[in-house]
Amino acid sequence: MSTNLMALTRSVKQTIAERAQRDPAFAQALLDEAATLGVKIEVHAVPAQ
């Protein structure tokens, strides 16, 4: 099995930030997803009583 992978030439973080700046719908979707994930993490972090 070959493991020859092409190196990334740009930072994923940079690519996402640039797209979010030029695409408001994409930026809103990222924010919605982050908020949803944060709620899920908080719910799972609360110990059952």
Contacts in CASP RR format, 6 or more apart in sequence:
PFRMAT RR
TARGET T0000
AUTHOR 0000-0000-0000
METHOD contacts of the structure
MODEL  1
MSTNLMALTRSVKQTIAERAQRDPAFAQALLDEAATLGVKIEVHAVPAQ
16 30 0 8 1.000
19 26 0 8 1.000
20 26 0 8 1.000
20 27 0 8 1.000
20 30 0 8 1.000
21 27 0 8 1.000
END
